[in-house]
């Protein structure tokens, strides 16, 4: 067995900080192994020695390395785990609330937990704050207003111990779902007989998936489609250090309260290269009424030099496992739906051109279209689900007690002469 070094020993031998050591890992310069306790890292002494003799690897122009140790999410190839548990398995076996508890505390609720509830004054504030928004405001734009309004009603928001932060997380997520206006401006309905695990119930009771459906969908839910929505919330709950999560962790590192942490995440997640990508995929799906209209739509996109929204991923080169599962669930729930047929035609046309496969943003767009949800529903589902991850990272960051403060590499002009 090769001689192994701890992270502290490897960093000392290389003459770098441990953060730089982990940056080498992220860039593939060094390989690390998990220690027996599952927390620490071990490095091959021979590999470290070779790197020490070669000298520091040169940074690729334009690259940036920000590495943070975290026990929340692991992405290894096509494997995707929350605290060691396979996410695709959790998505079909556990409710979103169960998975949020797992992300936050590393344990599932015992027995039959009570439905989450938002404080009445928080819901009232979140609803009132939307009065100045135009009628056509997208769901995510509403969430960006709802969360700060809810914060103002929580006198305990500056308590940063884990139980208080988890309580704030439950209040926020529930309020985000309940404060959205229902389809056509009224609360929606959930069909009777939906699966208990997916949380059938009226707008102000039951699980988050059922409440969110009642606010976004224009028709009654089937058990299978509600199950797909529940799975979607689980699949997007966290994804390591995505842009919005890094932004949220930076806010938490300087002791911003949980509502401010989530508001920070909501700002970043709206980007077209992040959660907002599902809105582009929804627009793509709406551009073709029938499968035969898909080829010219895709062709025109590519002719203009644009990317096909909802395809390809920075992390998954062999396909996004989240998209694969969610699309399978939507197919099983509505196999003869015309909007699903259009989505399948888009997928086939993109594949025929040798382009990357669909990602979770495309799958969310397909779910929202098949469910009859409004424009922007996909990014709202993403944001509500990802809030669980932002809260998990906030809890972890509050425990670190060290602000995240990257340094810049200055590339501007030298000192001005004669000034």
Secondary structure, 3 states (H helix, E strand, C coil): CCCEEEHHHHHHHHCCCHHHHHHHHHCCCCCEEECCCCCCEEEEHHHHHHHHHHCCCCCCCCCCCCCCCCCCEEEECCEEEECCEEHHHHHHHCCHHHHHHHHHHCCCCCCCCCCCCCCHHHHHHHHHHHHHCCCCCCHHHHHHHHHHHHHCCCCCCCCCCHHHHHHHHHHHHHHHHHHCCCHHHCCCCCCCCCCHHHCCCCCCCCCHHHHHHHHHECCCCCHHHHHHHHHHHHHCCCCCCCHHHHHHHHHHHCCCCHHHHHHHHHHHHCCCCCCCHHHHHHHHHHCCCCHHHHHHHHHHHHHCCCCCCCECCCCCCCCCHHHHHHHHHHHHHCCCCHHHHHHHHHHHHHHHCCCCCECHHHHHHHHHHHCCECCCHHHHHHHHHHHHHHHHHHHHHHHHCCCCCCCCCCCCCCCCCCC
